[in-house]
Amino acid sequence: MNVRQKLLGGYLLVALLVAVTAGIAWFSSTRSAERAATDEAVRIAQGIALDVSLGLPVDTENEIVSPLYYSPKSLDNYLRRLHEIQSRDAVVVDIGQYVLGDVVPENVGTVFDHDLGDEVGRTIADGRSRVFVETSVDYPAGIKQVVVPMRNSGNATIGAVIVEYTPIYDQLMTATAQAQRITLISSAAVILLVLVLGFGFSGSLVRRITSLTTAVRTIRTGDYSHRVPHDGRDEIGRLARAFNSMAEQLDRSAREILAKEYTDSILAGAGEGICGVDATGRIAFANEAAGRITGLGVAGLLQREAGVLLPDAGDDLTGGTREGRLQRPDGTAVRVEYTVSALEKEGRPIGAVILLRDVTRQRDLEHDLRHQALHDGLTGLPNRKLLLDRLDHALTRSRVSGERIALLYLDLDGFKRVNDSLGHNAGDLLLRTAAERLTGALRPQDTVARLGGDEFAVLLEAAGAADVEALAQRCLEVLSRPFVVHGRQAGVTVSIGVVPDAARFTDADEVVRNADVAMYAAKDLGKNRFMVFETRMHEQLLSRLDQENRLREAVHRGELRLHLQPVVALPEGEVSGAEALVRWQDPQRGLQQPGSFIPLAEETGMIIEIDRWILMEACRTIRQWQEESPATAPAWVSVNLSAVHLDLPDLTDHVAYALATTGLSPHCLVLELTETVMMRDLAVTSARLEELRELGVKIAIDDFGTGYSSLGYLRDIPVDVLKIDRSFITGLVGNGRQQELVSAIMQLGHTLGLRVVAEGVEDAEQLALITVMGCRYAQGYHLGRPQPAGELRAGLTVPVTAPR
């Protein structure tokens, strides 16, 4: 827990105490009002009992008082006046609980039996007043009643009086509610003040500490010129002054050492291993890095045969760059890349210089990136890309050997309910458990893949019709058992689409598509079942064709909407740029998210027209914003380009036309492409992107790490921005290996001079972690959801931060 969290925890505790105090006051006032209503009802009932048992007070001298108890007619008139004038309902019963008087004549002469706890009988027996709730067919919700004993002039109990006090209770509770509202408002104001003070104070303190932390990191890089503001006379201010003094001394010492041993310091401090080889092929010079990489030390390298030391070099140290596995004396091995540069003097060779680089971590990183590109980060199962690849190979083998293969498409029923009620962490745990159950229920040769969300697929090889049906039934059984997540039972079922004998279809995409259609057919029939694909199921795709036709006219009808998601500069937390996203205002289905129509647009080629609309609308919107409110306008806007659009020969001309028409500066436009799109044809892609950059437009790699990642293409493709995919950020907190991977990607981007943006920041923990890692830009729902430009503009009250 960091300093700010501890400070905020204290302030939150104070706010909680205030809230508890307000709750106690609320409860106490409610109880007091209830007691007051009961006491008032008892006093009224006692007065009625005296009137009934002893008679009404006399208003003339020598008037004979006659108890109403003995006169049914007088008693009835008295009770009716109470009901009509004072809105009080009373019932008079004798000692046997027979009703002597009631506003409802039909009840007179009957036994009063509406108090299930015999409160009337106990009051007649012991003479104590009681309250109870009368229940009957007419009043199923109950009526608040008070019962008091009725005594004659000799103080003998002759019956009881029951009076309804619901109106009194409601009046007092209404009066109390006003005071309770005042208490609630006052408590809320105090809590808000405490939280505002807490955020303000903790933010100020953390900013000063962060400034010191940043300075320390800068010093560690060898930049001793960095200084920190030393305002304030508290401990942090004194620490800042002490740090500046230390930095000055380090700066002076560094300059002195550099002046004395300039050349030796460079060689000794180089991160790459450097070896000098003489004319005989022996190592005559080696720096510390070379000794560390080889594990031999500087002394162990001197006078060794260089050709024997280097992997795959042989006896001939020819120039060039190679890579191999180097075995160290301690038994460990590293992956090294080495470059041999020959030295000549007057036309004759006099030796060579060898540069050694330990690329073990880089190759591990590339392996991790490739693994993440082909596997689901949550369950570790193969993802859609790897499933399609394996399915393609299985189809090829099946057509040659005649071996039958099948595909199951599974979608969990009720998963959204679990996710919404128990939270995303519980949903993730359920998905991991479901993946384990599926893997355990199937055969070793079967491939279980997660396609995304709560969708899975199973590739069954060497599976006849009976095997396919049995395995599908087994999947139903294992997933229908209750899941225990975070101590709670959660029940889901599964709907399965089955494509047996998949080799009869054209390709893997068609097989998956047909299995998906069969799965939706299973859902339509009630879920928790499997359905075998039939050709007639294509009729279910008619709605999709209808959507396609409406989407074709969406641009011309003005149904597309531009939303902007802010990109925030760290650690300031201010908006620096925005990503342009499209929504479809479907006349039939309302506002549609991109996931509901972009895949269809890409399949049908409509994505080109949509891309061009987004580009023109984004440029026009940002330019208008910059003219009307330059202080709050984003410094740039990024627009996604599809793979189809990148292949168009007039892409550069269209981008130039959009900029010229809207008047937006090219430096304010960033075009985003995914890794997979860039890697299709490096030569063509590089040339096309270079044309765009010549306009002044910047290029971004979107969803970095989700394709067939290779760090080499960062050197070959002209890019300016690196966007880390949200899948890396989702599992970042609490995952040390994931943090190392993300940190390495950030350092790589910064080293190459790229602007690094972390996507998918969903909570404060992720934001704090990537800020500490040195990430300078981030976007995600925690920082701002996509919204219309007008709403985003209305919410920005501070100037934007210029890109660094």
N, C-alpha and C positions, 0 to 999 in steps of 0.2 A: 504494500500500500504506500503510495507516494505522499508527499507533504500535503498537497492540495486535497487529496482524498481524506486525510486525517482531519484537516481543518474543517472541511465540509461535513465530515461525520459529526464533529462537535456541534456545529451549528444545526445540523439536522436533528441531533438529540434534543437541543433546546426547543426547536420547533415542535418536536414530538411531545415534549413535556407540556408545552402550551396547548397542543391539541388535546392531550389527555385531560388537562385541567378544564378545558371548555366542555369536554364530554361529561365530566363529573358534574359540572354546573348544570348542564342540559338535563342530565338524569335527575339531579336533586330537585330542580324546579318542576319537572314532570311529576315526581312523587309527591311534592308538596301540594300541587294542584289537585292531584287525585285525592289526597287526604282531606283537603279543604272541601272538595265536592261531597265526600262521604259524610263529613261532620255536618255540613249544612243540610244534607238530605235527612240525617237522623233527627236534627232539630225540627224540621218541617213535619216529619212523620210523627214525632212525639206530640206536636201541637194538634195534629189531626186526631191522634189517639185520645187526647184529653177532650176534644170537642165531641167525639163519638161516645166516649164512656161516661162523661160527666155532664155533657150538654153544652150548648153554645153560651157564651157570656151574655148576661142580662143587660138590657138597655133601658128598662123601666123598673122602678122600685117595687118590691114585693112580687115581682114576676116569678112564676114557678118554673124552675129549670127542669126540663125533661131530657134525659140522656137520649141521644139519637140511636143508641144501641137497641132500644126497645121499640123504635118506630121505623119500620122499613121504608115508609114513604118519605119521612123527614131525612133519613139517612141517604136515600136515593137522590133527593133534591140537593142535599149538601155536597155529595160527591160530584153531581153534575155541575154545580156552581164552581167547584174547584177545577174541574176539567175545562169549563168554558171561559172562566175569568182568569185563572192562574195557569192554565195549561198543565195542570198536575193530574196524573192518573193514580188513584188510590183504590185499594181493595181491602175490605174489612172482613175478617173471618172470626168465627167463634173459637172456643177452646178445642173443638173437634175439627178445626180447619175447614168448616163449611162456610162458603162465601155468603156473608150477610148483605154486602153491598158492593156494587161494581158499576162502572160506567157502561159496561156491556151487560144488559139485563139477562141475557141468556146464561151468564155465568152464575147468577144468584141461585143459591141452593145447591150448587155443585161443590165438590171437594177441590180445594186449591192444591194442585199437584205439579206446578210448573218449576219448582225448585228441586232439582235432582238430588241435592245434598240434604234435603229435609231441614233447610234453614228455618222455616216458619215453625215447624214442630219443635225444634230445639229452643227457639226464642220463647215460645209459649211455656216450655218446660222450665227454663232457668231464668227467664225475665231479662235476658241480655239482647241488646240490639245487634243485628247482623246485616251484612250486605251479600247479595248473590246475583247471579245472572239468570233471568227467567228465559227459558227456552220453550218454544212451542212450534206447531206447524206454521202458524202465521208469522212467527218471528224466529226463523232458523238461525239468524245471526246473534240473537240474544238481546235482552233488555236489562240494563243495570237497575236493580231493585234494592231497597232497604226495608227491613222488617223490624218493628218495635213492638214491645208487649202493650196490651191494652188492659188497664186496671180500673176497677170500680172505686167507689168512694171508700170502701173498706180495704183498699190496696190489694185486692185479690185479682189475680190474672183471669180475665174473662175472654180473652182472644188476642188478636194481633192485627196491626195495620201494615199493609205492604204498599210502599210508594215508589213510583218510578223516578229515578234521578238522572236519567240520561241527559235531559236538557241542561241541568245544572253542570253536569260533568263537561258537556261540550262547551258551555260558556266559559268555564274556568280554563279549560285547555286552550281555547282560542285566545283568551287574554294572556295566558302564559307563553303562547307561541311568539308574540311580539318581543317579549324579553329574550326568548331563546334566539330569535333572529339577530337581535343586537349583539348577544354574546358570540354568536357564530361569526358575524361580520368583524367584530373586534378581534377575535382570535385569528381569523384569516389575515387581517391586516398586520397583526404582530408577527405571525408566521412568515408572511411575505417580506416584512422588514428584516427579520432575522436572516432569511435566505439571501436577500439582496446584499446585506452587509457581509454575509459569509462568502458569497461569490466574489464580491468586490475585493475584500481583504485577501482571500486566498489567491485570487488572480494576480494581484499586485505582487504578493510574495513569490508566487511561482515564476512570474516573469523575470524577477531579479535573479532567482536561483537558476532559471533556464539560461539567462545571459551568461552567468558564470560557467555553467556546464558547457555551453557552446564554445566559450573562450578556451576552456580546458581541452576540448576536442581539437580546436584549431591549433593550439600549442603542440598537441601530440603529433600533428601532421608536419611540424617543423616551421610553422609560420609564427615567429616570435614577435611580430609587429602588432599583433591583435591586442587591443585594450578594451576594458569594460568600463561602463559608467560607474563612478564611485560616489553617487549622490547618497545622502543619508549618513547619520552618525551611529547607526545601530551596528550589530555584529556583522550583518551582510555587507554594509558599507565598508567596514574595516577590512573584511575579507577581500573585497574588491580592490581596495588600495594595496593590500599585501600582494594580491595576484599581479597587479600592474607592476609593482616593484620587482617581483620575481621574473616577470616576462622581460622587463628591461635588462635584467642581469643575464638572462638566457640569450637575449638578442646580442648583447655585447660579446658574450662568450662564443656564440656561434660565428660571429664575424671574425673573431680572432683566430679560431680554429681553421676557418675557411681560408683565411689569408696565409696561414702557415702550411697547411697540408691539403691544398685544393685538389690536386689530382688523386692523391691516395684516398681522401675522404669520399670522392665520387665513386671510385672503384670498390672500396670496402662497403659503402652504403648502398650499392646498387641492388635492386631487388632481384635482378637476373644474375645467374652465374656467369662469370667471365673467366675464360682460360686463354692463356697465351701459349701457343705451340711453336717449338723451334723447328729448324729445318730437318731434324731427324725424326720428327713426329712425337717428341716427348713434351710433356707439359712443363713449361718454364715459369709460368705465373698463374695464380688462381686467387680469386677473391673469396671472402667469407661465404657469400651466397652459394658459390660453386661447391665449396666444402660441405655446406649444409645440405644442399640438394642431393649430392652423391653419397652423403653419409661417411665420407672419408676424411673430412677436414682438409684444411689447406695443406698441411704437411703431408698428408696421405696422397694428395694429388700430384705433388711435385715429382718430376722425373718419371711419371707413369706414361705408358704408351697410350696416347689419346684414342687411337683407333680401337684398342681393346676395351677401353672404358665405355665408349658410347655404344648404345644398342644399334645393331644393324649397320654400323659404319664400316666395319671391316678394316683392312689395312690401308685403304685409300681414303684420305680425308678430302674428298671432292667437295667443292662449294655447293651450297644449297641448304634447304631447310628440310629436316626429317623429324619423325616422331617415333618413339619406341618406349618399351618398358625397361627401366633401369633397376637392376637388383642391387640392393645395398648390402654391406657386410653384416648388418644385424639381422638379416633375413627378411626385412621389409622390402617393398618394391614401390616405385613411383613411376608415373607416366611423365616423360620429359619430351619437350620439343627443343631441338638444338639447331643452330644455324652456324655453318662453317664459312668463314670468309678468308680467302687466301691472301697472304701478304707477299708482295714482290718488291725487289729493288734492282733497278737497272736491268729489268727483264728476266731476272732469275728468282725463283721462289725462296723465300727466307723463313717461311713459317705460315701460321694461320691464327686467326682469332675465333674462338668458339663461344657462342652465347647459349647458355642453358636456361630453360624455363620449366618450372614444375607446373604442369597443366593437369595434375591429378584432380584437383578440386573443380577446375573448369569442365573436365570431361564428366565428372560426377554430376555437376550441375546440369550439363546437357542431357545426361541420362535421366535425371529427375524430371527435367522439363518434358522429355519425350514420354516418360512414364505418365506424367500428369496429363499429357495431351491425349493419351490412349486409355486412361483409367479414370474412374470416378473418384473424386477426392474424398467423398464421405464414406463409401463402402469398400473402396479398393477394387471393385469389380471392373471388368472391361466396360468402356463407354460405347456410345453409338458408333463412333468411327472405327474402333477395333472390331466391334461386332460385325459391321458391314464388311470389313476386310476378311474376317474369318468365314463369313457366310458366302462371300464371293468364291473363296478357295474351296469351300465345301461343295458348292454348286458345280464347280469345274470337276472335282473328283467324282461327284455323284454321276455326272453325265458320262464319264469314262467307265466307271466301274459298275454302274447300275445300283449302287448302294443308296437306300432311301434316307433322306434327311427331312427334318421338320423344324418348324419355328413356332415357339409359343410367345405371345405378346401379352404381358400381365399388367394390369392397372389396379392398384389397391382401392377398394371401395370404403369410403368413410375416413380416408386419411386426413382430408382437410379439416374434418371435425376435430380429430385428435390434435392436429397442429394448432388450430385456433383456440381450443380449450386448455390444453396442457403446455403450449408454447413450442417454439421451433426446436429447442434442445431436445424435448421429448420426442418430437417428430423425427429428428435426426437419429435418435437412439432406436426408434421403431424401425426406421429404414435399414439401419445396420443389422438389427436382429432379423428382419425379414430376409435380407441378403444371406445371412448365415443359415437360416432355415432352408432357403431354396438350394444353396450349395450342398447342404447336408442331405437333402431329399433326392437329389439327382445323381446321375452316374458320373464317375471321374472324367469321362471323355466329353461330357456336355458342357457347353459354355453358357454361364449365367452373366448377363450384362445389365447395367442400369442405364436406361436411355435418358433419364432426367426426371426430376420431380418424384412421383411415386410410381413411375413406369419402369418395368423390367422386361427383359426378353431372354429366352432360353433357346439356344441352338442345339438340337438333338441330332446326332449323327448315328448312322447304323440303327435306325429306329423304324420298325414296322408300324402298321396301324394300331395293333394291340399295345405295343410299347408306348406309342405317343399318347393314347388315351389313358393308360395307367399312370404315366408320368404327369400328365395334366391333372388327373384326379389327385395324385399325391401332392402336387403344388397347392391345390384347393384345400386339402386337409391340413397341411402344415401351417398355412397362412391364416386359417380360420380359428386356430387355437388362440386364446387370449394372450396379449402382450402385456408384460409388466414393465412400465416405464415410470421411473422416479416414485416407486412405491404404489402406483395406481395401475389398475387393470384397464387396458384399452383394447377394444374389440374392433377388428377390421376384417373384411373379406376381400376376395380378389375376383376380378373378371378376366377371363383368359380367351384370347383369340388364337386359334390353332390353324396352321397351314401345313397339312401333311403332304408328303411327296413334293417338297418345295422345288425340286429340280425341273418340274414342268413349267415353271414360270421363267420369265426372261432373265431377270437379274435380281440382285439382293434387294434393291430399293423396292421392286415390285412385290417381293415376298414380304418385306416388312410392312409395306402399305396394305397388303391384303390381310395380314395378321392383325393390323390395327383396325381395319374395317370389321373383322370378325369379333374383335374385343368389344367394340362399341355395340355390336349386335348382342353380345352377351349382357352388356349393361342394360340395353333396352328391354331385355326379357326378364329383368329383375336382379341382375348381378349375382355374385357368388356362384358362378358356373363357367363352363368353357363351351365355346361354340367353334365348330369347324367351318372354315371359310367356304362359302359357296358363291358362284358367279352372280346369283341374284342380289347378293349384298351390295353390288355396285350401285343399286338403286338408291342406297343411302348416301351416295356421293352427289346426288342431284342438288342437294342444298349447297354443297360446295361449289358446284358449277354456277348456281344462282349468285353466290357471293362473288365469284370471279367476274361475272357479267356486271354486277353493280360496282365492283372495284375498278373496272375499266373506265367507268364514267365518273369516278370520284373526283379526279383532278379537274375535269371540265365543269363539273357541277359545283365546284368550290367546297367540297366536303372534307378536304384535308385540313388539319389544324397543326400549327407549329407550337411545340412546347420546348422550353429551355430548362436544362438542368445545370445549376451553378457548379463551377470548378473553383475550389477554395484554395487560397495560398496559405501555406503553413510556415511558421506556427501562428501567424497573425489571425487567421480565421476569417479573412475578408475575401469576398468574391473577386476572382481575377479573370475568369473566362466563363464560357457556357458551352454546353453541348446541345446541338439542335436535334430534336427528336420529333417524330411525326405521329399523329393520332388521326384516326378516321372517324368522322361524325356520320356513322352509318344511319340512314333514315329509318331503317327497320330495327336495328339492334343497338342504337345509341353510340356513345363514344367508345371506340375500339382501340385496345392497346396494340403496339406493333407486332407482338407475337401472334396475334390472331389473323393478320393479313400480309405481313412482310414475307413469310415463307411462300405464300401463294403468289405474291407479286414476283418473287425471284424465279419461281417455277415457270410462270407465264411470260416473263420478260417485261411485265409492267413496272418492274422496279426501276427501269431507266427513267421513265416519265416521272415517277415519284421522287427519285433522286434529284432530278433537275428542278422539280418544284421546291423541294427542301432547300437546295442550294440557293435558288433565287430568293425564296422567302426569308431564309436566315440572313443573307447579306442585306436585303432590304430592311429587315427589322432592326438589326444591329446598327446599320448606318443611321436610320431614323433616330434610334435611341442616342447614338453618339452626338447627333446634331441638337437634340432637344435637352439632353441631360448628360453632358460629357463626363461629369464627375462620377456618376454611378454606372455608366455604361460599361459592359465587359470589355476587357482589352482585346479579346479574340473570341471567335465562335468556331467550334469544330463541327464538321459535317461528315457523316459516314458515307463512304463510297462502296457500292456493291462490286462483286467480281465482274459482273456483266458490264457495268459502266466503265471499269478500268480497261476493258478490251476495246472500247470504242475509239476509233482514230481521231474523232473530233472532241475528245474529252478536254484537252487543253484549251481549245478554242471556246468551248462552252463555258469553262470556268472564267476565262478572260472576259467573255461577254457578260456574265453575271456581275463581275466586279465593275466593269465599265458602266453597265446600266444602273446599278445601285449606287455607285460612287464609293463603295467600301474599299479601304486600303488593302492590298494583297497581304500585308503583314498581319492583318486582323483575321485571316481565314486559315483554318487548319483542316486538312482533309485526312480522314481516318480510314485505314485499311487494316484488315485482320492479317495475322501471320500467314494463314493458309493461302490467302489471296496473293500475298507478296511472293510466296515461295513457289508458285506454279511455274513461272518462267522468269528466272532472275534477270536474264539479259533484257527481255522486253519490259519487265516491270521497272528495272533501274532506269532505262531510257525514258519511259513515260513519266516517271516521278521526277526525273531531272528536268524535263520540260516544264512541269508544274512549278518546281522550285525556282526556275528562271523567271517566272512571273512574280515571285516574291511570296508565294504561298508556302506554308509549312506543311510537312507530312508527319503523320502520327501512326505508330503501330498500335492497333487496337487489340484488346484481349491477348496481350503478350503472354506466352507460356501455354496456350491451349492448342497450338498447332504442332507440326513436326519441328520442334524448336532446334535451332542450330545457332550458336553464338556467332558463327562466321558470317552470316548474312547481314548482321548489324554493321559489319565493315564494308560490305559490298553494296548495300542498298542505301540511297540517300534519304535519311529520315531525321526528324528534329525532335519528335516527342515519342516517349515510350510509355504506354498505358498498361499497367500491371492488371491482369485479369482478376475479376472479383473472386474467383475460386481460390486464389492464393490468400486473399484477405479474410475470407470467411473462416478458415480454420487457423488463423494466425495466433490468436490469444491462447496461451497455454501449450503451444506446440513449438518446442525449441528448434527442431529441424526445419519446420516451415519458416520460422523467423530467420534462420540463417539463409535459407533459400531466397526469401524476399529481400533481405538485406544485401545479399550478393547481387541480385538483379538491380537494386537501386544504385549500388556502388558502380556496377558496370555501366549503367545509363549515365550517371554523373561523370564517370571517367571519359566516356565518349562524347561528353558535351551535350547530352540529350536532356530535354525537360521530362522528368519522370512524374507520372500521375497515377495514384493508386485508386482503382475503381472499387465500388461496392462497399464503402465504409458505412456500416449499419449501426454502430454503437460507439459510445465514448471510449471504451477500452481499446478498440481497434484504432481509433483516431489518435489516442495518446501514444500507442505503441509505434505506429508508423512515423509519428512526429519525432519520437526519440531516435528512431532509425535514421532520421535525416531526410525523410520524404518532404518535398517542397510543395506538392499539389495533391489534392484528393477530391473525390466526388462520391456521392452515395446518398441514400435516404436520410442518414443521420445529419448530413450537411445541407440537404435541400432536395426535395422531390421535383421531378419534371413538372412544369406548370406553364400556362400561357405567359408570353413575354410581359403583358401588362401586369399580371399578378406578381411576377418576379421583380419587375421594375418598381412596383409599389412597395415591395418589402425591403428594397435596398435603400438605406439611409446614409451610408458612409461611402466615400470614394473607393473605387476598386483598386486592387493592387496590381501594379505593372508586372509582367512576367520577367523572371530572372534567368 
